[in-house]
Amino acid sequence: MTNRRRFFQSVAGAGAAAAAAAGGAPEPAARSDREYWLGTLEKLARPVLRNLAAGTLKRNMPVECATGNVADRRKYTHLEAIGRLLAGIAPWLETQLEAGAERDLQQQYAGLARAAIRQATDPASPDFLNFKDGSQPLVDCGFLAQALLRAPTELWKKLEAGTQKNLAAALGSSRAIIPGFNNWLMFAATVEAALAMMGERWDGVRIDYAIRQHQQWYVGDGLYGDGPRFHWDYYNSFVIQPMLLDVLRRMAPESRGLEAFLPDTMTRARRYAAIQERLISPEGTFPAIGRSIAYRTGAFQLLAQMALLGELPAPLTGARVRSALTAVIGRLLEAPGTFDADGWLTVGFCGHQPHLGESYISTGSLYLSAAVLLPLGLPAADPFWGAPAEDWTSRRMWRGEDSAADHAV
């Protein structure tokens, strides 16, 4: 029996266990959260990476979106799928793993990811993607750039020279798009940070402007406005704070002016992570508020990122956050109708709910769901994975357990 076959036998049934855990039912003793998360990763990644690596993504990926909007979203949805998926799984692709079934799986998907990037950026490929026409490509150039920042070895250094040249040209071509005066500034900044990492010419003004403007949009207690106005949604986690952290951590060593923003940005991110953990109910649900709720588990990218960085605020622990996020993954990604018969994500929040998709939402957009998987970049021996499961804050408080009072920053 192969390592891979043994691995997936151990994963079998873990999704049901996660859903049962959220509802309070007993869990199988052999269940491993990491194995379940890896099974989820492959479920999300398999159709996107295998098709794009083979040059068949445009042919085979369905384009579900608002009625009458298919022709427009078909111009953008494929770049959305690869950029968002890779942004979520990049830390796992980059981490050093011991020999075994998981490493075999990782190496398979790292190879598929590089082949996918080659097809996406080669003008002669049937799956050459749109990096500059319209406005939307700037968004997903940003997510693809974020993936490069999170996995510079596997997704950049190991690329063939020709693919590196094509990728740099593709990202650079997105400069033709003027970002909106909102979270879109971070997409432009993230592209420039990735180009800097790649050794290409980069525009410091785009980075500096995005960082300084978001300082003006900080509204307090760990939250930024999405532009001049505050929106009560999950864009602080979908985009704003994860990209602020990734850009600053990459560029601050090269700019004393940017370095000064990192401590406050991290303090705010810790506070928002604490808020996010408290939003997860005892059942593994959370408020379905604001736009883009069809990004599902992507709503917890920031909490996942802070776990990855080892920056969770006390009293949060990795085991507590792992347990909470596992419950969320089970509730959302195991809901009937979440995937179609061919394994592609469908529009919805908890299952197939097409009317929850705004006009800019299509099949590719949904792969921001993978952002919850960032802690897979931590090795299996890390306490995030190795420590015994813990109940999260709302589970403790709703059963009457005493707790320290919550405070703003």
VOMAR-99815 format. One record per residue (C-alpha): residue number from 1; residue in three letters; x, y, z. Coordinates in nm, 2 decimals, padded with zeros to 4 digits. Each point is the difference from the previous one (the first is absolute). Layout:
BEGIN
     n   res        u        v        w
   NUM   ALA        X        Y        Z
...
This chain:
BEGIN
     n   res        u        v        w
     1   MET    00.00    00.00    00.00
     2   THR    00.14    00.34   -00.10
     3   ASN    00.07    00.28    00.25
     4   ARG   -00.26    00.21   -00.18
     5   ARG   -00.27   -00.27    00.02
     6   ARG    00.07   -00.05    00.37
     7   PHE   -00.02    00.38    00.05
     8   PHE   -00.34    00.03   -00.16
     9   GLN   -00.14   -00.30    00.18
    10   SER    00.09    00.18    00.33
    11   VAL   -00.18    00.32   -00.13
    12   ALA   -00.32   -00.19   -00.09
    13   GLY   -00.28    00.10    00.22
    14   ALA    00.18    00.30    00.16
    15   GLY   -00.24    00.25   -00.16
    16   ALA   -00.30   -00.17    00.17
    17   ALA    00.20    00.00    00.32
    18   ALA    00.05    00.38   -00.03
    19   ALA   -00.36    00.07   -00.06
    20   ALA   -00.10   -00.23    00.29
    21   ALA    00.25    00.17    00.23
    22   ALA   -00.16    00.34   -00.07
    23   GLY   -00.33   -00.15    00.11
    24   GLY    00.13   -00.16    00.30
    25   ALA    00.00   -00.37   -00.11
    26   PRO    00.29   -00.23    00.10
    27   GLU    00.30    00.00   -00.23
    28   PRO    00.18   -00.31   -00.12
    29   ALA    00.32   -00.06    00.21
    30   ALA    00.22   -00.03   -00.31
    31   ARG   -00.10    00.34   -00.14
    32   SER    00.28    00.24   -00.09
    33   ASP   -00.08    00.36   -00.06
    34   ARG    00.30    00.04   -00.23
    35   GLU   -00.10   -00.30   -00.21
    36   TYR   -00.35    00.15   -00.03
    37   TRP    00.14    00.34   -00.10
    38   LEU    00.23   -00.17   -00.26
    39   GLY   -00.30   -00.18   -00.14
    40   THR   -00.18    00.33   -00.03
    41   LEU    00.30    00.15   -00.17
    42   GLU    00.00   -00.27   -00.27
    43   LYS   -00.37    00.03   -00.05
    44   LEU    00.03    00.37   -00.07
    45   ALA    00.33   -00.02   -00.20
    46   ARG   -00.04   -00.31   -00.21
    47   PRO   -00.24    00.13   -00.27
    48   VAL    00.17    00.34   -00.03
    49   LEU    00.36   -00.11   -00.01
    50   ARG   -00.04   -00.31   -00.21
    51   ASN   -00.20    00.17   -00.26
    52   LEU    00.22    00.31   -00.03
    53   ALA    00.32   -00.20    00.00
    54   ALA   -00.15   -00.20   -00.29
    55   GLY   -00.12    00.31   -00.18
    56   THR   -00.37   -00.09    00.04
    57   LEU   -00.12    00.24    00.26
    58   LYS   -00.19    00.22   -00.24
    59   ARG   -00.15   -00.30   -00.16
    60   ASN   -00.11   -00.19    00.31
    61   MET   -00.07    00.25    00.28
    62   PRO   -00.36    00.10    00.02
    63   VAL   -00.08    00.37    00.03
    64   GLU   -00.28    00.05    00.24
    65   CYS   -00.10    00.36    00.07
    66   ALA   -00.28    00.25    00.00
    67   THR   -00.26   -00.05   -00.27
    68   GLY    00.11    00.15   -00.33
    69   ASN    00.35    00.08    00.13
    70   VAL    00.18   -00.32   -00.12
    71   ALA    00.17    00.16   -00.31
    72   ASP    00.15    00.28    00.21
    73   ARG    00.12   -00.22    00.29
    74   ARG    00.15   -00.26   -00.24
    75   LYS    00.27    00.27   -00.07
    76   TYR    00.12   -00.01    00.36
    77   THR   -00.11   -00.31    00.18
    78   HIS    00.29   -00.23   -00.08
    79   LEU    00.26    00.24    00.13
    80   GLU   -00.22    00.03    00.31
    81   ALA    00.01   -00.37    00.06
    82   ILE    00.38   -00.05   -00.03
    83   GLY    00.10    00.32    00.19
    84   ARG   -00.23   -00.05    00.29
    85   LEU    00.06   -00.37    00.03
    86   LEU    00.38    00.04    00.00
    87   ALA   -00.01    00.29    00.25
    88   GLY   -00.16   -00.25    00.24
    89   ILE    00.21   -00.31   -00.05
    90   ALA    00.34    00.18   -00.06
    91   PRO    00.13   -00.04    00.36
    92   TRP   -00.06   -00.37   -00.02
    93   LEU    00.18   -00.03   -00.33
    94   GLU    00.29    00.19    00.15
    95   THR    00.04   -00.18    00.33
    96   GLN    00.27   -00.26    00.06
    97   LEU   -00.16   -00.34    00.06
    98   GLU    00.14   -00.33    00.11
    99   ALA    00.00   -00.28   -00.26
   100   GLY   -00.34   -00.18   -00.01
   101   ALA   -00.35    00.01   -00.15
   102   GLU   -00.05    00.37    00.07
   103   ARG    00.32    00.10   -00.15
   104   ASP   -00.08   -00.21   -00.31
   105   LEU   -00.33    00.18   -00.03
   106   GLN    00.17    00.34    00.05
   107   GLN    00.25   -00.06   -00.27
   108   GLN   -00.27   -00.11   -00.24
   109   TYR   -00.19    00.32    00.05
   110   ALA    00.30    00.22    00.00
   111   GLY    00.08   -00.14   -00.35
   112   LEU   -00.36    00.05   -00.11
   113   ALA    00.01    00.36    00.13
   114   ARG    00.31    00.08   -00.20
   115   ALA   -00.14   -00.16   -00.31
   116   ALA   -00.32    00.20    00.05
   117   ILE    00.19    00.32    00.02
   118   ARG    00.19   -00.09   -00.32
   119   GLN   -00.33   -00.06   -00.19
   120   ALA   -00.16    00.32    00.15
   121   THR    00.28    00.23   -00.10
   122   ASP    00.10   -00.15   -00.34
   123   PRO   -00.15    00.21   -00.28
   124   ALA    00.00   -00.32   -00.22
   125   SER   -00.20   -00.20    00.26
   126   PRO   -00.37   -00.08   -00.05
   127   ASP   -00.03    00.10    00.37
   128   PHE    00.19    00.33   -00.03
   129   LEU   -00.18    00.22    00.25
   130   ASN   -00.11    00.36    00.00
   131   PHE    00.23    00.21    00.21
   132   LYS   -00.09    00.36   -00.12
   133   ASP   -00.33    00.04   -00.19
   134   GLY   -00.28    00.14    00.21
   135   SER    00.04    00.08    00.37
   136   GLN   -00.04   -00.34    00.17
   137   PRO    00.34   -00.14   -00.10
   138   LEU    00.17    00.24    00.24
   139   VAL   -00.18   -00.18    00.29
   140   ASP    00.12   -00.34   -00.09
   141   CYS    00.35    00.11   -00.11
   142   GLY    00.01    00.12    00.37
   143   PHE   -00.10   -00.35    00.13
   144   LEU    00.24   -00.17   -00.23
   145   ALA    00.27    00.24    00.12
   146   GLN   -00.09   -00.08    00.36
   147   ALA    00.05   -00.37   -00.08
   148   LEU    00.35    00.08   -00.13
   149   LEU    00.09    00.19    00.32
   150   ARG   -00.12   -00.30    00.20
   151   ALA    00.19   -00.26   -00.20
   152   PRO    00.29    00.17   -00.18
   153   THR    00.20   -00.32   -00.04
   154   GLU   -00.27   -00.23   -00.13
   155   LEU   -00.20    00.25   -00.20
   156   TRP    00.28    00.22   -00.13
   157   LYS    00.36   -00.12    00.04
   158   LYS   -00.09   -00.35   -00.14
   159   LEU   -00.17    00.13   -00.31
   160   GLU    00.18   -00.04   -00.33
   161   ALA    00.17    00.32   -00.12
   162   GLY   -00.26    00.05   -00.28
   163   THR   -00.29   -00.03    00.24
   164   GLN    00.16    00.24    00.24
   165   LYS    00.03    00.25   -00.28
   166   ASN   -00.37   -00.05   -00.10
   167   LEU   -00.12    00.02    00.36
   168   ALA    00.19    00.33    00.06
   169   ALA   -00.14    00.14   -00.32
   170   ALA   -00.36   -00.11    00.09
   171   LEU    00.01    00.16    00.34
   172   GLY    00.16    00.31   -00.13
   173   SER   -00.27    00.04   -00.27
   174   SER   -00.26    00.05    00.28
   175   ARG    00.14    00.34    00.06
   176   ALA   -00.22    00.12   -00.29
   177   ILE   -00.29   -00.03    00.25
   178   ILE   -00.07    00.29    00.23
   179   PRO   -00.09   -00.14    00.35
   180   GLY   -00.32    00.12    00.17
   181   PHE    00.03    00.23    00.30
   182   ASN   -00.06   -00.29    00.24
   183   ASN    00.14   -00.34    00.08
   184   TRP    00.12   -00.02   -00.37
   185   LEU    00.30    00.21    00.09
   186   MET    00.13   -00.31    00.18
   187   PHE   -00.02   -00.21   -00.32
   188   ALA    00.22    00.25   -00.18
   189   ALA    00.24    00.01    00.30
   190   THR    00.02   -00.38    00.02
   191   VAL    00.09   -00.03   -00.37
   192   GLU    00.28    00.25    00.05
   193   ALA    00.13   -00.19    00.31
   194   ALA    00.00   -00.32   -00.20
   195   LEU    00.19    00.16   -00.29
   196   ALA    00.26    00.13    00.25
   197   MET    00.04   -00.35    00.14
   198   MET    00.04   -00.13   -00.36
   199   GLY    00.29    00.25   -00.06
   200   GLU   -00.21    00.20   -00.25
   201   ARG   -00.05    00.37   -00.02
   202   TRP   -00.26    00.11    00.26
   203   ASP   -00.20    00.31    00.07
   204   GLY    00.06    00.11    00.36
   205   VAL   -00.27    00.27   -00.03
   206   ARG   -00.28   -00.26   -00.04
   207   ILE    00.12   -00.17    00.31
   208   ASP    00.05    00.31    00.21
   209   TYR   -00.33    00.15   -00.10
   210   ALA   -00.20   -00.31    00.08
   211   ILE    00.16   -00.04    00.34
   212   ARG   -00.03    00.36    00.10
   213   GLN   -00.36    00.03   -00.13
   214   HIS   -00.11   -00.29    00.21
   215   GLN    00.14    00.17    00.31
   216   GLN   -00.25    00.28   -00.08
   217   TRP   -00.28   -00.26   -00.03
   218   TYR    00.06   -00.16    00.34
   219   VAL   -00.32    00.03    00.19
   220   GLY    00.11   -00.15    00.33
   221   ASP   -00.01   -00.33    00.20
   222   GLY    00.19   -00.20   -00.26
   223   LEU   -00.21    00.10   -00.30
   224   TYR    00.06    00.20   -00.32
   225   GLY   -00.25    00.17   -00.22
   226   ASP   -00.03   -00.13   -00.36
   227   GLY    00.09    00.34   -00.13
   228   PRO   -00.13    00.31    00.17
   229   ARG   -00.30   -00.18    00.14
   230   PHE   -00.02   -00.30    00.23
   231   HIS   -00.19   -00.31   -00.14
   232   TRP   -00.11   -00.26    00.24
   233   ASP    00.12   -00.30   -00.19
   234   TYR    00.30   -00.23   -00.01
   235   TYR    00.23    00.20   -00.23
   236   ASN    00.24    00.07    00.29
   237   SER    00.06   -00.38   -00.03
   238   PHE   -00.06   -00.06   -00.37
   239   VAL    00.25    00.26   -00.11
   240   ILE    00.10    00.29    00.22
   241   GLN    00.19   -00.13    00.30
   242   PRO    00.16   -00.31   -00.16
   243   MET    00.14    00.21   -00.28
   244   LEU    00.11    00.28    00.23
   245   LEU    00.20   -00.26    00.20
   246   ASP    00.14   -00.18   -00.30
   247   VAL    00.11    00.32   -00.17
   248   LEU    00.15    00.16    00.31
   249   ARG    00.18   -00.32    00.11
   250   ARG    00.16   -00.02   -00.35
   251   MET    00.07    00.36   -00.06
   252   ALA    00.07    00.15    00.35
   253   PRO    00.37   -00.12    00.00
   254   GLU    00.05    00.20   -00.32
   255   SER   -00.17    00.32    00.12
   256   ARG    00.04    00.17    00.34
   257   GLY   -00.31    00.20   -00.08
   258   LEU   -00.21   -00.32   -00.03
   259   GLU    00.16   -00.18    00.29
   260   ALA   -00.16    00.25    00.24
   261   PHE   -00.35   -00.12   -00.09
   262   LEU    00.06   -00.37    00.08
   263   PRO   -00.04    00.01    00.38
   264   ASP   -00.34    00.17   -00.01
   265   THR   -00.11   -00.21   -00.29
   266   MET    00.08   -00.32    00.19
   267   THR   -00.17    00.13    00.32
   268   ARG   -00.32    00.07   -00.19
   269   ALA    00.02   -00.34   -00.17
   270   ARG    00.03   -00.17    00.33
   271   ARG   -00.31    00.18    00.12
   272   TYR   -00.20   -00.09   -00.31
   273   ALA    00.11   -00.36    00.03
   274   ALA   -00.14    00.00    00.36
   275   ILE   -00.33    00.14   -00.13
   276   GLN   -00.01   -00.26   -00.28
   277   GLU    00.05   -00.29    00.24
   278   ARG   -00.29    00.14    00.22
   279   LEU   -00.23    00.01   -00.31
   280   ILE    00.01   -00.38   -00.03
   281   SER   -00.30   -00.14    00.18
   282   PRO    00.00   -00.32    00.21
   283   GLU   -00.14   -00.17   -00.31
   284   GLY    00.27    00.12   -00.24
   285   THR   -00.22    00.26   -00.17
   286   PHE    00.06    00.38   -00.03
   287   PRO   -00.20    00.31   -00.10
   288   ALA   -00.07    00.00   -00.38
   289   ILE    00.03    00.37   -00.03
   290   GLY    00.12    00.23   -00.28
   291   ARG    00.09   -00.05   -00.36
   292   SER    00.20   -00.29   -00.15
   293   ILE   -00.12   -00.25    00.26
   294   ALA    00.03   -00.26   -00.28
   295   TYR    00.37   -00.01    00.08
   296   ARG   -00.10   -00.22    00.28
   297   THR    00.30   -00.10    00.22
   298   GLY    00.21    00.27   -00.15
   299   ALA   -00.17    00.23    00.26
   300   PHE    00.25   -00.14    00.25
   301   GLN    00.32    00.06   -00.20
   302   LEU    00.13    00.25    00.26
   303   LEU   -00.05   -00.23    00.29
   304   ALA    00.17   -00.28   -00.19
   305   GLN    00.28    00.22   -00.10
   306   MET    00.07    00.11    00.36
   307   ALA    00.02   -00.37    00.10
   308   LEU    00.24   -00.05   -00.29
   309   LEU    00.22    00.29    00.12
   310   GLY   -00.01   -00.11    00.36
   311   GLU   -00.16    00.33    00.09
   312   LEU   -00.33   -00.11    00.17
   313   PRO   -00.09    00.23    00.29
   314   ALA   -00.04   -00.15    00.35
   315   PRO   -00.19   -00.19    00.12
   316   LEU   -00.04   -00.15   -00.35
   317   THR    00.20   -00.31   -00.07
   318   GLY    00.07   -00.18   -00.32
   319   ALA   -00.21   -00.30    00.11
   320   ARG   -00.29    00.22    00.09
   321   VAL    00.01    00.17   -00.34
   322   ARG    00.05   -00.33   -00.18
   323   SER   -00.31   -00.15    00.16
   324   ALA   -00.21    00.31   -00.08
   325   LEU    00.11    00.01   -00.37
   326   THR   -00.04   -00.37   -00.04
   327   ALA   -00.36    00.04    00.11
   328   VAL   -00.05    00.29   -00.24
   329   ILE    00.15   -00.20   -00.29
   330   GLY   -00.23   -00.29    00.08
   331   ARG   -00.31    00.22    00.02
   332   LEU    00.06    00.18   -00.33
   333   LEU    00.20   -00.23   -00.23
   334   GLU   -00.19   -00.32    00.09
   335   ALA   -00.34    00.16   -00.05
   336   PRO   -00.19   -00.19   -00.27
   337   GLY    00.02    00.18   -00.34
   338   THR    00.33    00.18    00.08
   339   PHE    00.17   -00.19   -00.29
   340   ASP   -00.16   -00.10   -00.33
   341   ALA    00.01   -00.35   -00.14
   342   ASP    00.35    00.06   -00.15
   343   GLY    00.15    00.15    00.32
   344   TRP   -00.02    00.37   -00.08
   345   LEU   -00.12    00.25    00.26
   346   THR   -00.35    00.14   -00.04
   347   VAL   -00.12    00.35    00.08
   348   GLY   -00.13    00.01    00.36
   349   PHE    00.09    00.02    00.36
   350   CYS   -00.13   -00.32    00.17
   351   GLY   -00.07   -00.21   -00.31
   352   HIS   -00.12    00.12   -00.34
   353   GLN   -00.17    00.34    00.04
   354   PRO    00.05    00.17   -00.33
   355   HIS   -00.18    00.32    00.10
   356   LEU    00.27    00.07    00.26
   357   GLY    00.24    00.07   -00.29
   358   GLU    00.04    00.37   -00.09
   359   SER    00.05    00.10   -00.36
   360   TYR    00.38   -00.03    00.03
   361   ILE   -00.01   -00.35    00.15
   362   SER    00.05   -00.30   -00.22
   363   THR    00.15   -00.35    00.04
   364   GLY    00.36    00.11    00.01
   365   SER   -00.08    00.26    00.27
   366   LEU   -00.10   -00.27    00.24
   367   TYR    00.35   -00.15    00.03
   368   LEU    00.09    00.27    00.26
   369   SER   -00.15   -00.27    00.23
   370   ALA    00.35   -00.15   -00.01
   371   ALA    00.14    00.28    00.21
   372   VAL   -00.12   -00.17    00.32
   373   LEU    00.27   -00.27   -00.06
   374   LEU    00.30    00.23    00.06
   375   PRO    00.10   -00.18    00.33
   376   LEU    00.09   -00.31   -00.21
   377   GLY    00.32    00.19   -00.05
   378   LEU    00.09   -00.09    00.36
   379   PRO    00.16   -00.34    00.04
   380   ALA   -00.19   -00.29    00.15
   381   ALA    00.21    00.02    00.31
   382   ASP   -00.10    00.36    00.07
   383   PRO   -00.24    00.05    00.30
   384   PHE   -00.26    00.13   -00.23
   385   TRP   -00.04   -00.36   -00.13
   386   GLY    00.16   -00.21    00.28
   387   ALA   -00.18    00.14    00.31
   388   PRO   -00.32   -00.16    00.12
   389   ALA   -00.32    00.16   -00.13
   390   GLU   -00.14    00.29    00.20
   391   ASP   -00.35    00.16    00.01
   392   TRP    00.00    00.35   -00.15
   393   THR   -00.12    00.31    00.19
   394   SER   -00.37   -00.01   -00.09
   395   ARG   -00.03   -00.37    00.08
   396   ARG    00.15    00.07    00.34
   397   MET   -00.21    00.30    00.08
   398   TRP   -00.33   -00.14   -00.12
   399   ARG    00.04   -00.30    00.23
   400   GLY    00.05    00.24    00.30
   401   GLU    00.38   -00.01    00.03
   402   ASP    00.15    00.31    00.16
   403   SER    00.21    00.21   -00.22
   404   ALA    00.20    00.32   -00.01
   405   ALA   -00.19    00.30   -00.13
   406   ASP    00.07    00.11   -00.35
   407   HIS    00.16    00.34   -00.07
   408   ALA    00.05    00.23   -00.30
   409   VAL    00.35    00.12   -00.10
